[in-house]
Amino acid sequence: QVQLVESGGGLVQPGGSLSLSCAASGSAFSIRSMAWYRQAPGKQRELVARIISGGSTNYADSVKGRFTISRDNAKNTIYLQMNSLKPEDTAVYYCNLDASRNSATVLAWGQGTQVTVSS
């Protein structure tokens, strides 16, 4: 069993910054990638940023240049630094893990953390 625990989020004014973190715990798994998704009310869940095992990253066009995903391999933790936040960034942010264990695929989601950008 792999568990993801998210922290961070909250209420921030437009133009402000927030940081999210997501720690993966469990045993005997090898991470292929970890990512942040978000889901706004009435909308589908969308990929925000992903970091793969080799360190490469990709971002949604809407957050490029404003958000940065990073990781601490020793802690199995990823971070999302969000700068220049806009009201349209308001959503529940979910951490996602894609890993392997004994040649089987392991997928996991965090519980979600609310990010609200409002004046």
Rosetta constraint file for C-alpha pairs under 8 A:
AtomPair CA 1 CA 26 HARMONIC 5.88 0.50
AtomPair CA 1 CA 27 HARMONIC 7.44 0.50
AtomPair CA 2 CA 24 HARMONIC 6.73 0.50
AtomPair CA 2 CA 25 HARMONIC 5.65 0.50
AtomPair CA 2 CA 26 HARMONIC 4.62 0.50
AtomPair CA 2 CA 27 HARMONIC 7.30 0.50
AtomPair CA 2 CA 106 HARMONIC 7.80 0.50
AtomPair CA 2 CA 108 HARMONIC 6.69 0.50
AtomPair CA 3 CA 24 HARMONIC 5.63 0.50
AtomPair CA 3 CA 25 HARMONIC 5.27 0.50
AtomPair CA 3 CA 26 HARMONIC 6.41 0.50
AtomPair CA 3 CA 108 HARMONIC 6.89 0.50
AtomPair CA 3 CA 109 HARMONIC 7.77 0.50
AtomPair CA 3 CA 110 HARMONIC 7.34 0.50
AtomPair CA 4 CA 22 HARMONIC 6.30 0.50
AtomPair CA 4 CA 23 HARMONIC 5.54 0.50
AtomPair CA 4 CA 24 HARMONIC 4.59 0.50
AtomPair CA 4 CA 25 HARMONIC 6.50 0.50
AtomPair CA 4 CA 95 HARMONIC 7.18 0.50
AtomPair CA 4 CA 96 HARMONIC 7.88 0.50
AtomPair CA 4 CA 97 HARMONIC 7.98 0.50
AtomPair CA 4 CA 108 HARMONIC 7.07 0.50
AtomPair CA 4 CA 109 HARMONIC 6.44 0.50
AtomPair CA 4 CA 110 HARMONIC 4.83 0.50
AtomPair CA 4 CA 111 HARMONIC 7.65 0.50
AtomPair CA 5 CA 22 HARMONIC 5.43 0.50
AtomPair CA 5 CA 23 HARMONIC 5.28 0.50
AtomPair CA 5 CA 24 HARMONIC 6.62 0.50
AtomPair CA 5 CA 110 HARMONIC 5.91 0.50
AtomPair CA 5 CA 111 HARMONIC 7.22 0.50
AtomPair CA 6 CA 20 HARMONIC 7.14 0.50
AtomPair CA 6 CA 21 HARMONIC 5.57 0.50
AtomPair CA 6 CA 22 HARMONIC 4.30 0.50
AtomPair CA 6 CA 23 HARMONIC 6.54 0.50
AtomPair CA 6 CA 94 HARMONIC 7.93 0.50
AtomPair CA 6 CA 95 HARMONIC 7.03 0.50
AtomPair CA 6 CA 110 HARMONIC 6.32 0.50
AtomPair CA 6 CA 111 HARMONIC 7.12 0.50
AtomPair CA 6 CA 112 HARMONIC 6.93 0.50
AtomPair CA 6 CA 113 HARMONIC 6.88 0.50
AtomPair CA 7 CA 20 HARMONIC 5.77 0.50
AtomPair CA 7 CA 21 HARMONIC 5.31 0.50
AtomPair CA 7 CA 22 HARMONIC 6.48 0.50
AtomPair CA 7 CA 113 HARMONIC 7.02 0.50
AtomPair CA 8 CA 18 HARMONIC 7.40 0.50
AtomPair CA 8 CA 19 HARMONIC 5.92 0.50
AtomPair CA 8 CA 20 HARMONIC 4.48 0.50
AtomPair CA 8 CA 21 HARMONIC 6.34 0.50
AtomPair CA 8 CA 113 HARMONIC 7.21 0.50
AtomPair CA 9 CA 18 HARMONIC 6.41 0.50
AtomPair CA 9 CA 19 HARMONIC 6.70 0.50
AtomPair CA 9 CA 20 HARMONIC 6.00 0.50
AtomPair CA 9 CA 113 HARMONIC 5.96 0.50
AtomPair CA 9 CA 114 HARMONIC 5.72 0.50
AtomPair CA 9 CA 115 HARMONIC 4.94 0.50
AtomPair CA 9 CA 116 HARMONIC 7.87 0.50
AtomPair CA 10 CA 18 HARMONIC 7.86 0.50
AtomPair CA 10 CA 113 HARMONIC 7.94 0.50
AtomPair CA 10 CA 114 HARMONIC 6.05 0.50
AtomPair CA 10 CA 115 HARMONIC 5.02 0.50
AtomPair CA 10 CA 116 HARMONIC 6.08 0.50
AtomPair CA 11 CA 115 HARMONIC 6.18 0.50
AtomPair CA 11 CA 116 HARMONIC 4.75 0.50
AtomPair CA 11 CA 117 HARMONIC 5.93 0.50
AtomPair CA 11 CA 118 HARMONIC 7.17 0.50
AtomPair CA 12 CA 16 HARMONIC 5.99 0.50
AtomPair CA 12 CA 17 HARMONIC 7.13 0.50
AtomPair CA 12 CA 18 HARMONIC 7.46 0.50
AtomPair CA 12 CA 115 HARMONIC 7.93 0.50
AtomPair CA 12 CA 116 HARMONIC 6.33 0.50
AtomPair CA 12 CA 117 HARMONIC 5.04 0.50
AtomPair CA 12 CA 118 HARMONIC 6.30 0.50
AtomPair CA 12 CA 119 HARMONIC 7.64 0.50
AtomPair CA 13 CA 85 HARMONIC 7.66 0.50
AtomPair CA 13 CA 117 HARMONIC 5.41 0.50
AtomPair CA 13 CA 118 HARMONIC 5.01 0.50
AtomPair CA 13 CA 119 HARMONIC 4.97 0.50
AtomPair CA 14 CA 84 HARMONIC 6.98 0.50
AtomPair CA 14 CA 85 HARMONIC 5.39 0.50
AtomPair CA 14 CA 86 HARMONIC 5.10 0.50
AtomPair CA 14 CA 87 HARMONIC 6.34 0.50
AtomPair CA 14 CA 117 HARMONIC 5.73 0.50
AtomPair CA 14 CA 118 HARMONIC 5.99 0.50
AtomPair CA 14 CA 119 HARMONIC 6.48 0.50
AtomPair CA 15 CA 83 HARMONIC 7.04 0.50
AtomPair CA 15 CA 84 HARMONIC 4.14 0.50
AtomPair CA 15 CA 85 HARMONIC 4.87 0.50
AtomPair CA 15 CA 86 HARMONIC 6.37 0.50
AtomPair CA 16 CA 83 HARMONIC 6.14 0.50
AtomPair CA 16 CA 84 HARMONIC 5.46 0.50
AtomPair CA 16 CA 85 HARMONIC 5.51 0.50
AtomPair CA 17 CA 81 HARMONIC 7.47 0.50
AtomPair CA 17 CA 82 HARMONIC 5.39 0.50
AtomPair CA 17 CA 83 HARMONIC 4.38 0.50
AtomPair CA 17 CA 84 HARMONIC 6.21 0.50
AtomPair CA 17 CA 85 HARMONIC 6.19 0.50
AtomPair CA 18 CA 81 HARMONIC 6.22 0.50
AtomPair CA 18 CA 82 HARMONIC 5.23 0.50
AtomPair CA 18 CA 83 HARMONIC 6.73 0.50
AtomPair CA 19 CA 79 HARMONIC 7.00 0.50
AtomPair CA 19 CA 80 HARMONIC 5.58 0.50
AtomPair CA 19 CA 81 HARMONIC 4.53 0.50
AtomPair CA 19 CA 82 HARMONIC 5.89 0.50
AtomPair CA 20 CA 79 HARMONIC 5.51 0.50
AtomPair CA 20 CA 80 HARMONIC 5.02 0.50
AtomPair CA 20 CA 81 HARMONIC 6.56 0.50
AtomPair CA 21 CA 77 HARMONIC 6.88 0.50
AtomPair CA 21 CA 78 HARMONIC 5.69 0.50
AtomPair CA 21 CA 79 HARMONIC 4.34 0.50
AtomPair CA 21 CA 80 HARMONIC 6.38 0.50
AtomPair CA 22 CA 77 HARMONIC 5.40 0.50
AtomPair CA 22 CA 78 HARMONIC 5.32 0.50
AtomPair CA 22 CA 79 HARMONIC 6.38 0.50
AtomPair CA 22 CA 95 HARMONIC 6.35 0.50
AtomPair CA 22 CA 110 HARMONIC 7.78 0.50
AtomPair CA 23 CA 75 HARMONIC 7.13 0.50
AtomPair CA 23 CA 76 HARMONIC 5.82 0.50
AtomPair CA 23 CA 77 HARMONIC 4.24 0.50
AtomPair CA 23 CA 78 HARMONIC 6.63 0.50
AtomPair CA 24 CA 75 HARMONIC 7.96 0.50
AtomPair CA 24 CA 76 HARMONIC 5.44 0.50
AtomPair CA 24 CA 77 HARMONIC 6.16 0.50
AtomPair CA 25 CA 76 HARMONIC 7.39 0.50
AtomPair CA 28 CA 101 HARMONIC 6.20 0.50
AtomPair CA 29 CA 99 HARMONIC 6.27 0.50
AtomPair CA 29 CA 100 HARMONIC 5.57 0.50
AtomPair CA 29 CA 101 HARMONIC 4.65 0.50
AtomPair CA 29 CA 102 HARMONIC 7.86 0.50
AtomPair CA 30 CA 99 HARMONIC 5.31 0.50
AtomPair CA 30 CA 100 HARMONIC 5.20 0.50
AtomPair CA 30 CA 101 HARMONIC 6.36 0.50
AtomPair CA 31 CA 53 HARMONIC 6.53 0.50
AtomPair CA 31 CA 97 HARMONIC 7.27 0.50
AtomPair CA 31 CA 98 HARMONIC 6.20 0.50
AtomPair CA 31 CA 99 HARMONIC 4.18 0.50
AtomPair CA 31 CA 100 HARMONIC 6.48 0.50
AtomPair CA 32 CA 52 HARMONIC 5.85 0.50
AtomPair CA 32 CA 53 HARMONIC 5.12 0.50
AtomPair CA 32 CA 97 HARMONIC 7.83 0.50
AtomPair CA 32 CA 98 HARMONIC 5.53 0.50
AtomPair CA 32 CA 99 HARMONIC 4.94 0.50
AtomPair CA 32 CA 100 HARMONIC 7.14 0.50
AtomPair CA 33 CA 50 HARMONIC 6.95 0.50
AtomPair CA 33 CA 51 HARMONIC 5.65 0.50
AtomPair CA 33 CA 52 HARMONIC 4.05 0.50
AtomPair CA 33 CA 53 HARMONIC 5.55 0.50
AtomPair CA 33 CA 97 HARMONIC 6.10 0.50
AtomPair CA 33 CA 98 HARMONIC 5.28 0.50
AtomPair CA 33 CA 99 HARMONIC 6.82 0.50
AtomPair CA 34 CA 50 HARMONIC 5.85 0.50
AtomPair CA 34 CA 51 HARMONIC 5.60 0.50
AtomPair CA 34 CA 52 HARMONIC 6.45 0.50
AtomPair CA 34 CA 78 HARMONIC 7.29 0.50
AtomPair CA 34 CA 95 HARMONIC 7.30 0.50
AtomPair CA 34 CA 96 HARMONIC 5.53 0.50
AtomPair CA 34 CA 97 HARMONIC 4.53 0.50
AtomPair CA 34 CA 98 HARMONIC 6.21 0.50
AtomPair CA 35 CA 47 HARMONIC 7.51 0.50
AtomPair CA 35 CA 48 HARMONIC 7.47 0.50
AtomPair CA 35 CA 49 HARMONIC 5.58 0.50
AtomPair CA 35 CA 50 HARMONIC 4.07 0.50
AtomPair CA 35 CA 51 HARMONIC 6.13 0.50
AtomPair CA 35 CA 95 HARMONIC 5.83 0.50
AtomPair CA 35 CA 96 HARMONIC 5.07 0.50
AtomPair CA 35 CA 97 HARMONIC 6.56 0.50
AtomPair CA 36 CA 47 HARMONIC 6.32 0.50
AtomPair CA 36 CA 48 HARMONIC 5.44 0.50
AtomPair CA 36 CA 49 HARMONIC 5.36 0.50
AtomPair CA 36 CA 50 HARMONIC 6.40 0.50
AtomPair CA 36 CA 80 HARMONIC 7.68 0.50
AtomPair CA 36 CA 93 HARMONIC 6.66 0.50
AtomPair CA 36 CA 94 HARMONIC 5.64 0.50
AtomPair CA 36 CA 95 HARMONIC 4.72 0.50
AtomPair CA 36 CA 96 HARMONIC 6.11 0.50
AtomPair CA 37 CA 45 HARMONIC 6.46 0.50
AtomPair CA 37 CA 46 HARMONIC 5.36 0.50
AtomPair CA 37 CA 47 HARMONIC 4.36 0.50
AtomPair CA 37 CA 48 HARMONIC 5.01 0.50
AtomPair CA 37 CA 49 HARMONIC 7.08 0.50
AtomPair CA 37 CA 93 HARMONIC 5.68 0.50
AtomPair CA 37 CA 94 HARMONIC 5.09 0.50
AtomPair CA 37 CA 95 HARMONIC 6.36 0.50
AtomPair CA 37 CA 96 HARMONIC 7.28 0.50
AtomPair CA 38 CA 45 HARMONIC 5.44 0.50
AtomPair CA 38 CA 46 HARMONIC 5.49 0.50
AtomPair CA 38 CA 47 HARMONIC 6.60 0.50
AtomPair CA 38 CA 48 HARMONIC 6.59 0.50
AtomPair CA 38 CA 91 HARMONIC 5.83 0.50
AtomPair CA 38 CA 92 HARMONIC 5.42 0.50
AtomPair CA 38 CA 93 HARMONIC 4.22 0.50
AtomPair CA 38 CA 94 HARMONIC 5.82 0.50
AtomPair CA 39 CA 43 HARMONIC 6.24 0.50
AtomPair CA 39 CA 44 HARMONIC 5.94 0.50
AtomPair CA 39 CA 45 HARMONIC 4.30 0.50
AtomPair CA 39 CA 46 HARMONIC 6.35 0.50
AtomPair CA 39 CA 91 HARMONIC 5.25 0.50
AtomPair CA 39 CA 92 HARMONIC 5.34 0.50
AtomPair CA 39 CA 93 HARMONIC 6.57 0.50
AtomPair CA 40 CA 44 HARMONIC 7.30 0.50
AtomPair CA 40 CA 45 HARMONIC 7.38 0.50
AtomPair CA 40 CA 90 HARMONIC 6.56 0.50
AtomPair CA 40 CA 91 HARMONIC 4.24 0.50
AtomPair CA 40 CA 92 HARMONIC 6.35 0.50
AtomPair CA 41 CA 91 HARMONIC 7.14 0.50
AtomPair CA 47 CA 59 HARMONIC 7.70 0.50
AtomPair CA 47 CA 60 HARMONIC 6.54 0.50
AtomPair CA 48 CA 59 HARMONIC 5.75 0.50
AtomPair CA 48 CA 60 HARMONIC 5.15 0.50
AtomPair CA 48 CA 63 HARMONIC 7.14 0.50
AtomPair CA 49 CA 57 HARMONIC 7.10 0.50
AtomPair CA 49 CA 58 HARMONIC 5.61 0.50
AtomPair CA 49 CA 59 HARMONIC 4.33 0.50
AtomPair CA 49 CA 60 HARMONIC 6.31 0.50
AtomPair CA 49 CA 68 HARMONIC 7.90 0.50
AtomPair CA 49 CA 69 HARMONIC 6.46 0.50
AtomPair CA 50 CA 57 HARMONIC 5.47 0.50
AtomPair CA 50 CA 58 HARMONIC 5.42 0.50
AtomPair CA 50 CA 59 HARMONIC 6.61 0.50
AtomPair CA 50 CA 69 HARMONIC 7.12 0.50
AtomPair CA 51 CA 55 HARMONIC 5.98 0.50
AtomPair CA 51 CA 56 HARMONIC 5.66 0.50
AtomPair CA 51 CA 57 HARMONIC 4.44 0.50
AtomPair CA 51 CA 58 HARMONIC 6.79 0.50
AtomPair CA 51 CA 69 HARMONIC 6.92 0.50
AtomPair CA 51 CA 70 HARMONIC 7.25 0.50
AtomPair CA 51 CA 71 HARMONIC 7.90 0.50
AtomPair CA 52 CA 56 HARMONIC 5.58 0.50
AtomPair CA 52 CA 57 HARMONIC 6.52 0.50
AtomPair CA 57 CA 69 HARMONIC 7.41 0.50
AtomPair CA 59 CA 63 HARMONIC 6.64 0.50
AtomPair CA 59 CA 64 HARMONIC 5.93 0.50
AtomPair CA 60 CA 64 HARMONIC 6.38 0.50
AtomPair CA 63 CA 67 HARMONIC 5.61 0.50
AtomPair CA 66 CA 82 HARMONIC 6.15 0.50
AtomPair CA 66 CA 83 HARMONIC 5.13 0.50
AtomPair CA 66 CA 84 HARMONIC 6.08 0.50
AtomPair CA 66 CA 85 HARMONIC 7.68 0.50
AtomPair CA 67 CA 80 HARMONIC 6.70 0.50
AtomPair CA 67 CA 81 HARMONIC 5.50 0.50
AtomPair CA 67 CA 82 HARMONIC 4.48 0.50
AtomPair CA 67 CA 83 HARMONIC 6.00 0.50
AtomPair CA 68 CA 79 HARMONIC 7.98 0.50
AtomPair CA 68 CA 80 HARMONIC 5.63 0.50
AtomPair CA 68 CA 81 HARMONIC 5.10 0.50
AtomPair CA 68 CA 82 HARMONIC 6.63 0.50
AtomPair CA 69 CA 78 HARMONIC 7.04 0.50
AtomPair CA 69 CA 79 HARMONIC 5.59 0.50
AtomPair CA 69 CA 80 HARMONIC 4.60 0.50
AtomPair CA 69 CA 81 HARMONIC 6.45 0.50
AtomPair CA 70 CA 78 HARMONIC 5.61 0.50
AtomPair CA 70 CA 79 HARMONIC 5.22 0.50
AtomPair CA 70 CA 80 HARMONIC 6.60 0.50
AtomPair CA 71 CA 76 HARMONIC 7.44 0.50
AtomPair CA 71 CA 77 HARMONIC 5.63 0.50
AtomPair CA 71 CA 78 HARMONIC 4.11 0.50
AtomPair CA 71 CA 79 HARMONIC 5.96 0.50
AtomPair CA 72 CA 76 HARMONIC 6.01 0.50
AtomPair CA 72 CA 77 HARMONIC 5.28 0.50
AtomPair CA 72 CA 78 HARMONIC 6.25 0.50
AtomPair CA 73 CA 77 HARMONIC 6.55 0.50
AtomPair CA 85 CA 89 HARMONIC 6.46 0.50
AtomPair CA 85 CA 117 HARMONIC 6.70 0.50
AtomPair CA 86 CA 90 HARMONIC 7.57 0.50
AtomPair CA 86 CA 117 HARMONIC 6.11 0.50
AtomPair CA 87 CA 116 HARMONIC 7.34 0.50
AtomPair CA 87 CA 117 HARMONIC 4.70 0.50
AtomPair CA 87 CA 118 HARMONIC 5.87 0.50
AtomPair CA 88 CA 117 HARMONIC 7.58 0.50
AtomPair CA 89 CA 115 HARMONIC 7.54 0.50
AtomPair CA 89 CA 116 HARMONIC 7.44 0.50
AtomPair CA 89 CA 117 HARMONIC 6.69 0.50
AtomPair CA 90 CA 114 HARMONIC 7.78 0.50
AtomPair CA 90 CA 115 HARMONIC 5.39 0.50
AtomPair CA 90 CA 116 HARMONIC 4.57 0.50
AtomPair CA 90 CA 117 HARMONIC 5.44 0.50
AtomPair CA 91 CA 114 HARMONIC 6.07 0.50
AtomPair CA 91 CA 115 HARMONIC 5.54 0.50
AtomPair CA 91 CA 116 HARMONIC 6.62 0.50
AtomPair CA 92 CA 112 HARMONIC 5.83 0.50
AtomPair CA 92 CA 113 HARMONIC 5.34 0.50
AtomPair CA 92 CA 114 HARMONIC 4.36 0.50
AtomPair CA 92 CA 115 HARMONIC 6.01 0.50
AtomPair CA 93 CA 112 HARMONIC 5.31 0.50
AtomPair CA 93 CA 113 HARMONIC 5.24 0.50
AtomPair CA 93 CA 114 HARMONIC 6.20 0.50
AtomPair CA 93 CA 115 HARMONIC 6.95 0.50
AtomPair CA 94 CA 109 HARMONIC 6.69 0.50
AtomPair CA 94 CA 110 HARMONIC 5.60 0.50
AtomPair CA 94 CA 111 HARMONIC 6.67 0.50
AtomPair CA 94 CA 112 HARMONIC 4.45 0.50
AtomPair CA 94 CA 113 HARMONIC 6.61 0.50
AtomPair CA 95 CA 109 HARMONIC 5.67 0.50
AtomPair CA 95 CA 110 HARMONIC 4.98 0.50
AtomPair CA 95 CA 111 HARMONIC 7.87 0.50
AtomPair CA 95 CA 112 HARMONIC 7.02 0.50
AtomPair CA 96 CA 107 HARMONIC 7.41 0.50
AtomPair CA 96 CA 108 HARMONIC 5.76 0.50
AtomPair CA 96 CA 109 HARMONIC 4.68 0.50
AtomPair CA 96 CA 110 HARMONIC 6.46 0.50
AtomPair CA 97 CA 106 HARMONIC 7.73 0.50
AtomPair CA 97 CA 107 HARMONIC 5.59 0.50
AtomPair CA 97 CA 108 HARMONIC 5.16 0.50
AtomPair CA 97 CA 109 HARMONIC 6.55 0.50
AtomPair CA 98 CA 105 HARMONIC 7.19 0.50
AtomPair CA 98 CA 106 HARMONIC 5.91 0.50
AtomPair CA 98 CA 107 HARMONIC 4.88 0.50
AtomPair CA 98 CA 108 HARMONIC 6.91 0.50
AtomPair CA 99 CA 105 HARMONIC 5.86 0.50
AtomPair CA 99 CA 106 HARMONIC 4.93 0.50
AtomPair CA 99 CA 107 HARMONIC 6.38 0.50
AtomPair CA 100 CA 104 HARMONIC 5.36 0.50
AtomPair CA 100 CA 105 HARMONIC 4.56 0.50
AtomPair CA 100 CA 106 HARMONIC 5.39 0.50
AtomPair CA 101 CA 105 HARMONIC 6.47 0.50
AtomPair CA 101 CA 106 HARMONIC 6.74 0.50
